[in-house]
Amino acid sequence: MGIERNVSKPKGKVYGESKKNRRKQKKTTVVVQKLYETCKEVFSDCGPGVVPSPDKVERLKVVLDSMTEVDVGLRPDMTFFKATTGGEIPRITYLHLYACEKFSIGIFCLPPTGVIPLHNHPGMTVFSKLLFGTMHIKSYDWVGNGPDAMALNADPLEEHPSRVRLAKVKVDSEFTAPCNTSILYPADGGNMHCFKARTPCAVLDVLGPPYCDPEGRHCQYYMDFPFTRFSVVNSISVPVEERDGYAWLEERDRPKDVTVVGEVYSGPKIVEK
């Protein structure tokens, strides 16, 4: 992280800054402020498990769809996005823009091969906008809520059989910016997802409401297994030709090889209202 040095500047004008750059800065400030104000309106009457109305979802999506890395002061050549060497595990950087009890805004910065493991978003509506780069996204939704969607580990070598839950693949594709905003809901849209960066990537995330352990919105991580990995119990029946579209998910602790660090966001600031 660099240290800002004091530089004498002539009075009455901005040192080293052209009118064009000032107009550009004003424009990006307006974009980020508009995102904040739209989020405030969209999530005003929402809470855990409460999805904004379709017209409000569309309003926020339109704002995010138009955004790029320039609007938040990012460039692909920044330190956050540099490839690692010598087998070092890529570090994920999180830039915090804003958070309140209703919603949060932040940016995940991933270097090439960086991974955000499979995790959930309990009771949340989440908007994810890929600002630049190419990323593989895989997401799932649960199949049912009862015991019919459960199974036991069929591996006889397992000392303690694992209890897993059936999920259906929602997305399993690569995305390259510019692309539309992805939206997931409490019970649909791919509530459990994982990201794998093919190139340097930046993802702008809006969560409504944010994670909150005291309120039961804990970030749970999962391992996924092919449908044929476990013995089916109860009345689950999936045609052979469709089994690639299903997987068993098992809860796990946060992977130890994943490092997410917070850094100071230095882009256009939000003015609370």
N, C-alpha and C positions, 0 to 999 in steps of 0.2 A: 504494500500500500504506500502510495507516495505521500510526501509531506508538503503541504501548501506553503510556499514562501511569500513573504510580503514584497510586493513590487510597487514602486512609486508610479502613480498614474496621473497624467495631466488632468487638471480640473476641467469640468464642463463637457467631457466626452468619454466614451468607453474605449479604453486602451486596447488596440489590436483587434477590434471587432467591427466588421463592416455592417452596413445597413441591411444587407442581404442576410447575414448571419443572425442579426437581431430579429428580423421578420421570421426566420426559420425557428428560432428559439420560442418566440411568442406563439407560433402555430403549434409546436409540440406541447407547450404548456397548456394550451386550450384543449388539446386532444386528451391528455391525461386527466385534466379537471372534468371534462365532459364524461369520461369513463366513471370517475368517482360519483358525480352527481346522478348519472343514470343508474348506477348500482344502488345508490341511496333510495331512489324512487322505486326501483324494481323489487328490492327486498324489504321495503318499509313495513309491509303487513305479513311477512313470512317468518317462519321459524323452523325448527327441526321437523323434517318430513313434509313440510308445506312447500309446494312448488309454485313459483310465480305463474300468473296467468299467461296463456300463449302469446298475447300481444306484448306483455312485458318481457318475456323471454326473447321475442323477436327484436324488440328495441335494443336490448343489451347486445344481442348477437350482431346487429348492424354496426354498432359502435366498434366492437372488437374486430369484426371482419375487415374493417378499413385500417387497422393499426399495423405498424411495422416496427422494427427495432429502432428506427430513427426517432419515433415518437417517445421512446423511453430512454433515449441517450445511450443505446448499446451499439457496438460494432463487433463483427465476427473476429476481428484481430485482437480483442481485449484478452487479458490474462486468463479470465474465467474459462475461455474456450480453447486454450492451447492443449494440444495432444500430449499425453503422458509418454514417458520413455522408460525403458528398462523393466517392463512388466508391472509398473506401478498402476494401482487401481485408480481410475479417473475419479476426481473429486467433483461433486455437484455443489454449485453455489446457489444460494437463495437470496434474492433481493426483496426486502420487505417494503411495500409501498404504503399500505394502509390496512388497519384492522379495527373492527368494532364487534359488538355482539351479533350483529346482523350479517356481516360479510367481511371478507378479507380480499386483498389484492396483492399479488406477489409474482415474482419471475424466477423460474428455475433456469439456470445456465448450465448446459451440459457440454463437455468436450467430446470429441469423437470417441465412440464405444462407451460413453457414460450410460449408466442404467439407473432408473428409478424402479425398484422392484414392485411386484404385484401387491397392491394394497386397496383398501376400500374407502368409501366416503359415506359413513352412516348418517342417514337423514338429510343429506346435502344435495343441492343442485349446484353443479360445477361447470364452469365455462373455461375451456382451454384453447388458447390461441397460439399456434406455432408462428413466432415472429420471423424466424429465418432458419434455414437448415433443412435436413432430411432426417426423419425419425420413424422408427417402427413402433406402432402402437398395437397392443393386444388387450382386449377388454372382455369382461364376462358379466352376465347377470345370473342371479340364482334361478334354479328351476324348482319352483314350489317352496313351501316353508315347513312341511311336515316330515315325518319319518320316511316317507316314500322317497325322499330326495337324499337319503343318507346311505352310506355303505361302510363295510369293514374292509380293512386291508387284507388281501388274500395271500400275501407272502408268508409262507410257513416259517421263514427265518426271522420274522418280526416277533420280538419278545412281547411287545405290547401293541396289539393291533390298533391302527390309527382309525379314528372316525373322521370321515370326510363328507363333503357335501357336493351335490351335483350342480354344475353351472353350465350355461350355454354361451358359446363364443359369440360376442356381438361384433367385434372388429378384430381383424388380424391383417393389417396392411401397413404399407409405408406411405408417409405423407411428406410432401415437399412444399415449403412456403414459396409463394403465397397460396394459402388454402383456407377454406372456411373454418370457423370456430367449431370445435367439438363440444357437445353438451351432454352431460350425464345427469340422471335423476336418482332419487333415493331407491327406486326399484326397477329402473330401466335405463337404457342408453349406454350400458357398460359401466356399472357402478364400481366394479373392481378392474383396475387397469395397470399396465406397466409400460414404461417408455424405454426405448433403446436408441441412442443417438447414432446415426450413421455418419454424420458430419457434425461440426459445431452447431449447436441448437440453442434457441431461447424459447421458453414456453411461458406465456402470461396466463396466470391462473386467477380466476375469481371463484371463491367458495362462499356459498350462502346456505346455512351459517358456517363459520369456521369450525375446525376441530376444537373440542373442549372436553378434556378428560372428566372433570367434575360433573358435567352434564351427560356423560356417556357417549360422547362422540370421539372415541379413541381410534387412532389410525392402526388398523389391524393388517398385518402382512400375511401372505399366503404362498404356499407352494402349489403348483398345478401338475396334475398327472393325467395321462391319457385315459379315456373312458374304460379301456380294457384292463387297466392296471389293478382295478379292484373288483371284488365279487359283488354283484348286485343283490340287494335285499329288497324285500317287499315287492311292489308292483312296477318297478321301473322297467320300461321297455323302449329302447332306441333302435330303429332299423340300422342294419350294418352299414349301409351307404351314408348314414348321417352321423356316425359316431365320431368322425373327425371334428364335428362342430360342437362337441361336448367335452368337458373335462371335470375331474374331481379336484376340489380345492381343500387344502388342509391348512389350518391356522399355524403360524410360526412366529417366533420372536423376530424383532427387527434384525435383518442380516448384518453380521458384524463387518462384512467387507464393503458396506455402503457408508460413505462419508458425505454428509450434507452440512455445509458450513454457511453461516450467515455473513454477508458483507453489506456495507453501507450502500444504499441506493443513491446514486448521484445524478439521476435524471430529473426532469421537470417535477416540481413538487406539487402536492395536493394541498389545497386550501380548504380546511374544514368549514362547513356551513351548518 
